[in-house]
Amino acid sequence: MPTVGSRLFSGPNLKRLRAYAPALVLIALCILITIANPNFIEPRNLVRVANSAAVPLTLAMGLTFIILLGSIDLSVEGSLSVAAMVTVLLATNDANANAYGWLAVIAAIAASTVMGLTTGIIQTYLRIPSFMATLGVWFIGLGISVYMLGGSAVRLMDPSIRDLALARFLGLPLAVWVALAAFLIACTVQYYTRLGRHIIAIGGGEDVAELSGINLRRVRIMAFGLAGFFFGISGVLAAAQLGRSDAVIADGRLFAAVTAVVVGGTALTGGEGGVVNTLVGVLIVTVLSNGMILLGVSPYVQQTVQGLMIIAAVALSLDRLRLQIVK
């Protein structure tokens, strides 16, 4: 006769427990940090947490769709660099006489979206693994950005774009509202569009999806283009927050985005998870980072903790009973 414990950790119950685990971790993390340092729940600090999560959230939204496909996109930092560079060089700045205002923002998002579409075309038509295709695009984007900036930092001096970081609405920076809008767009795409359903289907099994009449090549290209769109928004927000664009504006963004997606519960094998999971994952990573700063933890220890966290998250998210080969 099965015991209570065996029923609790049976297949369906274990899968349900894994689905709620990230949210439970986030709640426990907030409680523990608050006990250790009550300053964590002060409104000023919570606003700081929300503002810190804005760029990682928009980046992770785009990356989520690629991981749901069962692929990976390493072009995050290259796309963000290009978007930030276009924003700064076309808006009012201290390097040229351009002053195109919000047209610079539109151009930046369009440039990053085109990079994503190009990545998708390269990956599908040349049949290059997404790891290698996006790695190449990462360095191409970074090289273009550094070349156009002349290897130095260029200041963003357009006050309306800078207001994304400096102005507030209902007590929150505008960047936070932009990130929430990006999250709502991502939710709409995943849950209410054919593209979202097809991405999930391909991640669940390409052969079955193809037999169902799904155009794998078109969906993949559109998914990479969608990711580029979100990366472009992130680049604009990063430039607005820092007030400049330079060669290192995107450093570390890839690791943070991948960590957030995986910690949130989206499986690297594809077809399981989604943007809501990623929102929770971004909050876990941001809250943990903020808490360690409040507690005076060394930056090197913080990196170690994040590395351990992503290994643990991957281990917990994989159904190893179904994996015959690990490669």
N, C-alpha and C positions, 0 to 999 in steps of 0.2 A: 504494500500500500504506500503511495507517495506521501511524503511528509509535507508539512506546510512550507518548509524551506525549499524543497524541490519544486513545488508548484509555483512558488514566488519567482524562482529563477529559471522557470521553463521558457521555451522559445518566445512565445508571444509576450509574456510578462517581462522578460529580459529586454526585448526590443522596445517595449513601452517605457521601461525604466531608463534605457539609454536615451530615449527621446526627451525625457524630462530632466535628465542629469545636468545639462548645461545651465538651465534655469535655477536648479537647486544649488549648484556650485556658485552661481552669481549671488544668490540670496545669502548663502553661508559666508561668502567672501565679504560682503558688505557688513554683515553682523560682526564678524571677527575683527575687521579693520576698525569699525566704530568702537568696539570694546577697547582695542589697543590705543586708539587715538580718536576721541570724540570730535575732533576738528573735521573729520572726514565728512560728517553730515551737515556741516555748516553750508548755508546756501551759496556762499562765494565759492567754496571748494567744489560743490556739485556743478555749478556753472562751468568751472574750470575743467571738470571731468567731461562734461557735455561738449565743450569746445575742443578738447583734445581728441574726442572721438569723431569729429566731423569728417576730417580727411580720411582716416582709416575706414570709416563706414562707407563712404562713397567708393573708395577703392575696392573694398571687400564685396560690395554689391556686384560690381562687374566681374570680379574673379569668381564669385559663387556660380554664375551661369556656366563658366568654362569648366569648373570642377564638377558641376552637375552632369556635364557631358562625359565625364570620365577623362578629361584632358587636363592640361595645366597651362597657365599663361605666365611666363616669366618676363613679359615685356612691360610689366607694371611701371617700373622705374623709368624706362625709356619714354613711354607714352606720357607719364606725368611730367617729365622734364620738358618734352616738346610743348605740351599744353601751357606750362608755366612760362616757357620762353616766348611763345607766340603772344600770350596775354601781355607780358611786360613790354615786348618790343613794339607792339602795335598800339598799346595804350600810352598815355603820357608817361615818359620816363626820362632818365638823365643821360641816355646814350644817343638819342636821335630826336627828330622833331615830330614824330608821329603822335597823333592824339585822336584815335578812332573810338575811344570810349568803349561802350558795350559791344561794338562790332568786334573788338579784340577778343572778348569773351566767346562770342559766337564762333569766330575763326579758330580759337584755341580748341573748343570742343569738337568742331568739325575736323580739325587736323588730327586729333587723337582718334576720332571715329574712323577716319580714312586709314590710319595706321592699323586699327583693329581689323577692318575689312581686308586690308592688304595681307595681314597676317593669316587671316582665314583662307584667303585665296592661295597663298603660298603653301599653307599646311595641307589643304585639300587637293589642289591640282598637282602639286609636286609630290604629294604623299610623303611629306616629311613629318616625323613625330613632332607633336606640339611642343615638346620640351626643347627641341633644337630650333624649330622655326621661331618660337617666341624669344629664345635666348638671343638669336641673331637680331631680331627686331629691337630687343632691349638695347643692344650696343649701338645699333644704327641710330635709334632715337637719341640716345645719350650723346653720341658723336655729333649729330646735327645740332643739338641744343648747345653744346659747348662751343662749337664752331660759330654759330650765329651770335652767341653772347661774347665772342672774342676772348673766351677763357676767363672772364671776370664777372663779378656780380653787377647786375643792372637793377637799379631801384625802380619800383613801381610808384608813380607819383599821381595816378588818377584817383582823386578822392572818392568818387562814386564806387569804384571797384574795391578800394581799400575799406570802404564801409562794410563790406561783407565780413570783415574781421572786427572792425571797430564799433560799428553801429549795433544797437540792440532793439529787439522787439519782444515785448512781454518779458523783459529781463534776460533774454537769451541772445547771444550774438547771432547775426543774420546767417553766418556760416552753419550754425546748428540747424536753422530752419531749412536751409538749402539741402543739407544732408538728410533731413527727415523727408523732404520732398523727393529726393533721389530714392530713398527707401520705399516710399509709396509707389513710385514709378516701377521699381523693381518688383514689388508685390503684385502690381497690376499685370506686369509682363508674365510673371511666373504662374499666377493663379487664374488669370482671366483671358489669356491670349493663346492662340494656336502655337505660336513660337515657344512659349513656356512649356506647354504640354509636350511638344516634340523634343525639347531639350531633355526633359525628364525621361521620356521614352528611350531616347538614344543612350542616355547614361545607364538605363536599366538593361539594355541589350541591343546592340546595333543591328544584329541579324533580324531580330523580331521586329524592330522599328522599320527596317527596310522592307520586310515582307508586308508590313501594314501600309505601305505606300508613302512613307515619309522620305522626302528628298534629303538624304544625309548631308550631301555637299552644301546645299543651300542653307540648311539649318545651322551647320557649323560656321559658315561665313557670316551669317547674321548674328550668331552668338558672339563671335569675336568682335564684330562691329559694335554690338551692344556693350560689350566689356570696354571697348575703346571709348564709347560715349561716357561711361561712368568715370573712366580714368581721366578724361578731359575735364570733367567737373572737378575732380580732385586736384588737378593741376592748377585750375583757376583759384580754388580755395587756398591751396598751399601758397601760391604767389601773393594772394591777398593777406594771408595771415603773417607771412614773413616780410612782406613789403618789398620783395625783390625776387629775382631768379638767378641761380648760379649753378655751377656744376654739381653741387652736392645737395640740391633741394630735395631730391628723391631718395637719398641714401637711407637704407633700412626700411623703406616703405613696403617692399615686397615681402620681407619676413613678417612684418606686422600684419599684412593683409592675409597671407596664407595662414598664419597662426589663428587669426580671428575666425576664418572660415572653418578650419578644422576643429578648433576648440568649441565652436558653436554646434558641431555635430554633423556637418555635411561630409559625407563619406568621400574619400579620395578616389574610390572606385567608381563614383558617379551614380546618378539616379536616386539618391537618398539625401534628404535635408532640404535646404533652401535659404531664402533671404531672411526669413524670420529667425532661423537658427543663427545666421551670421550676425544679425543685430545683437543677439545675446552674447555671441562670441566676442564681438567688438567691445561690448560693455565689460566682459570678464577681463580682457586684456588691458583695457584702459583703467578700470577700477584697481586691478592688481598693481599696475605701474604707479598709479597715483598713491595707493596705500603704501607701497614700498618707499616712495619718496617721503611721505609723511612720517614714516617710521625710521627714516635715515639709513635705509639699506644702500649699500654701495652699488653704483651702476653696473659693475661687473657681476655682482651677485644677481642683480635684476635680469641680466641677459641669461645667466645660468638657469634661473627660475623659468624664464620664458621658454628656453630650450627644453627643459624637462617637461613643461606643460604641454608643448606640442607633441612630444613623443608619447606622453600619457594619453592625450586626446586621440591620436591616431590608433593607438593600441586598443582603446575602448570602443572606437567607432567601427573597427573592422570586425566582421563576422568571420572569425578564423575557421569555423567549421565548414564554411562554404569555399574557403580559399585552398585549393589543392597545391598551387604553386605561388610562391612569393618571389617577385622579381622586380 
